[in-house]
Amino acid sequence: MLVDTHCHLDAAEFDADRAEVAAAAARGGVGCIVVPAVERANFGAVASVCRDYPGCAAAYGIHPMYVDRAREEDLDALRETVRREQPSAVGEIGLDHFAEPRDDARQEFYFSAQLQIARDNDLPVLLHVRRAIDPVLKALRRCRVAGGIAHAFNGSRQQADEFIKLGFKLGFGGAMTFPRASRIRELAASLPLDAIVLETDAPDIPPQWQAGARNSPDQLPRIARTLADLRGVAIEAIAEATTRNATTVLPGLARIH
């Protein structure tokens, strides 16, 4: 079995064929899909998808690229949703220092508040860390949470080691499949296997063989094979290790599969 630790199955891109997308992933051996919210407005959609499709696990949070339309009462809604739904994680949360225009102070306010919600509920977090790894690490040292996943990791080995020290796993997906992504591929090949989890970020970050097209969770087995090839091990070893890693860092997944 494989676990897709980051897939926006609720996204509009899947409205026409969501059931078939979920079924295709299951047929391919993807036994669990973590579906993170990005703002209060899609908490309900995430909850609905996770009720309707077996093997799906919800996470709730306010993405840094959506904080411009967030309100402080959305944090109260997040607290209530976490209490009521008992999700696998708080997420997708974090910082994004790439997209423009942006409000760094606003991002930091919502990130800090959501880390506190995760800490108060003893939940791990799903982190967005684009061009912002060091500020994210600084925030995590200020507010220690129950680990989590650094989604779409693209940092240095030193930064990877700092996440690992804080109890985090590192998410690898479609970007790893591009031969020119030398730094990501080197990390995937050399990091301790017990630090790695797999993800698609579907419908985004398609793998090399689907460049420019919609990504989907049924691509995870082939992404896993890429990791196996980079490490020179059997695909079965990758499946076993990454599934164990995912269920270790997201204990709530034990209720799903």
N, C-alpha and C positions, 0 to 999 in steps of 0.2 A: 504494500500500500504506500501511496505517496500523499503528502499533505501540501496543499497550496496555501502558504501562510499569508498571502495577500492577493485578493482578487475582488474587484468591484463588480460582482455579479449583478448587483442592483442597477447598474448604469443603464442609461437609455439605449446605448449601443446594443444591448441584449434584449430589448423589449420584444422584438419580432420573433426570437427563437430561443429564449432563455431556457425553456425546458429541454430542448435538444442539446444546448450547450452543456447543461448540467449532466445530462444522460451520457453524452460523449466523454466527458471527463471521468465519470464513474466507470464506463466501459474500459477506459484506458488505465484504470488502476488508481485514480485519484480518489481516495476514500474520504477526504476531508478538505473543505475549502473555507478559509477564514475570510469573512466579508466585512471590511472596515467601512464605517460611515465617514463622511467628510464634513457634514454640517447638521445642525438640528433638523433642517428640512427633510433630510433623507434618513433619519432614524427609523421612521415607520417603514420605509421601503426596505431597509436592511433587515428589520425584524420580520417583515413579510416573507422575504426571500428565504430567510433561515428557518421559518416555519414550513414553507412550501417544498423545500428541496432537501432531502436527506443528506446528511454529511456536512451541512453548512453551519458555521459557527459565527456569531455576530461579534463585532467590536464597535464601540461607539465613541466618537470624538469629533472635534472641530479641527479640520485641516488648516495649516498655516496660510494656504492660499485662499481660504474662505473667511478669514477673520474680518475682512473689510465689511462683510454684511452680517457679522455676528453681533449679538447683544449680550450684555452680562446675564440677563435672565436665561440665555441659552445654557449657561453653566449650571443653573438650577435644574433645567430640564435634563441635562446630562447626568447630574447627580441622581435624579429620580429614575431615569432610564436604567442606569447602572444598578440601582437598588432593586428595581423591579425585574429586570431581564436577566441579571447575573451573567453578563457576557464573558467571552473568553479574554478580553483585554479592553483597555481604553485606547482608542485609536481611530483614525490615523491622526496623530498629533505631532508637533515638532516645530521646526523652523525651516524656512526656505529663503536663502539669500541669493537666489538666481532670478526668479521672476520679477519683472518690473511692470508697473510701479509697485512698491511695497512699503509697509509701515513696520519697521523692525520692532519698535516699542510695543505696538499692538500685538504682533506675533508673540513676543516674549510674555506679555501679560496673559494671553490665553494659554500658552504652553505651560507656564508656571502653575496657573490655576488648575489645569487638567492633570498635571503631575500630582498635585495635592489630592485631587479626587481619586486618582489611581492609588496613591499611598493610603488614603483613608479607607479604601475598600480592598486593600491588599491584592490589587490586580496588576498584572504586567501591562506594558504599553507597546504599541506599534508606532515606531518613530519614522517621521519624514525628516531627512537630514541633508537636503540638497544644498551644497555649498555652505553648510553651516555645522559641520561636525564638531568643531571645537566649542562653539557656544552651546550646542546641545549637551556635550559632555559636561561642561561647566554647570549647566542647570541640573543635570542628573546627580552631580556630586552635592549640590545644595539640597536637593529633595530626593532622597533615596527611595526608589520604588522596587517592586518585586520583579526586577528584570524586564525582559521583553525582547523585541526584535528591532534592529536597525535595518529598516526596509531599503532595498535597492542600494546596498552598501557600495560606496565608490571612494573610500578614503585610503589612507596609508596603512602599512602594517602596524605602525605605532598606534594609530587611532583605533585600529581593529583590536589591538591588545587591550586598550583602555576600556572599550565596550565589554570585552570578555571579562575583565576584572570586575566590572559592575554587574555581572550576571546576565549579560545580553548575548543573544545569538545574532548572526549576520545573515541578511537575506540576499540570495543570489538568484537571478532569473535570466530574462532574455538578453540583457546586455552582455552576459558572460559568453554567449554563443557567437559573438562577432570576433573573428580572428584579430582585428585591429585593436580590440579592447585588452591590450596587453597587461595593464595593471590589474584589472579585475580578474583576468584569467590566471595571473600569477598568484593572487590572493586565494582564489578558489582552489588552486592546486596545492598551496602550501600551508594554509591555515589549518589548525587542528580540526579534524572532521567533526568533532563534537561541538564546534562553534558555528556550524553552517546549517541553515535551513533553506528550503527552496520556495520560490514564489513565481507568479506570472505577472502580477500587477495588471492583469487583463481588465479592460480592453487595451491598456497602454503597454509600452515597452515590449513590442513584439520581438520574438527571436529573429535571428539572421535569415532564416528560411521564410519568414513572413514579413519581412521589412516593408513598411508602408501599409500593411493590412491590419485589420482588427486582431488583437491577441485574444486568446481564449484558454481556459484552464486545461483543456485536453492537450495542450502543448507541453504540459509539465513533464510527462515521461521522456520526451525527447530532450528537454532541458536537463533533466536528471542524467540522461546518457552523456550529454556533453560534459557534465561534472565528472562522471565516471571516467571518461576518456582523458580528461585533464589530469586526473589523479592516478590513472593507470590501475583502476580497480573495477570489479564487477558491478554492474548496475544494481544487482541485488543488495550489495553492501551499501551503496548510496541510499537506496530506498529505506533500508532498515535503519541506518544511522540518522538520516534527516528526519524521518518520522519520529524516531525516539527523541531527537533534539527538539522538535516542534512540541511534542506532548510534554516534555520536561519544562520548557520555558512558558508554555501556555497550558497549565494543568487543567483548565476548564475543558479542553478538547477531549478529555477522558469521558465526558458525558455524551460526546457526539458519535464516537465510533466504538 
